[in-house]
């Protein structure tokens, strides 16, 4: 990756300033965890059963724990270590709950946590092709994030996407790999196909129309399938779509009173239980108001 700083009409190349220690990466991430990931910081150097977890975080959107590990070198197995940590979490759930309650001074119950959404994130300056390939399974809850530091203290963080054709870990795991089997059995990584399963061609076409319209609002919007909906993000959630049998539910991530909606088609659900982010909900079964709804979602970006 090349980064440049513009000075009038001249581009000056920014040189990479490598991190000297893993601790330096950890300090940057933990100090800015909410801004970087949206996760709540829980504990640094969380020790459990002779294992030390670099950073323990909590994903409030998915109600799940996230384990973050930092690496400078490239000679390690992300799959083996990641699966080991996930198994540790699933075996000692109560310890994670206790740590959360003590550090956050809250009363989180075991039933408040969706353990099926647990995951491990490795953050490093770079990953080998083997590490990328070995973690490229659609149902393996292990993510790789590259972090680099450049002149002028510019930090670039790049989550590595899994390929669209990523296979299932179930296709390659052997019977001896019981640790992976336990993780795959209890933890679920959701895909767009999961949400489209069993839906009619008309509903799939309706969803595709709205999905593409949202993605076309700006070039850097990304799609993240969750357990109950599909999220569309640009730094933060813009909108979420839940695919129903006869239509779509769309939530717009704005607080009550902030949305300019002259046609009054968005319902205020601020005092009503709902799945998606934001206080506004729209139910659609056609494309009649497509452009108008995109204008509402665009308000989250501006």
Order of alpha helices (4+ residues) and beta strands (2+ residues): beta-beta-alpha-alpha-beta-beta-beta-alpha-alpha-beta-alpha-beta-beta-alpha-alpha-alpha-beta-beta-beta-beta-beta-beta-alpha
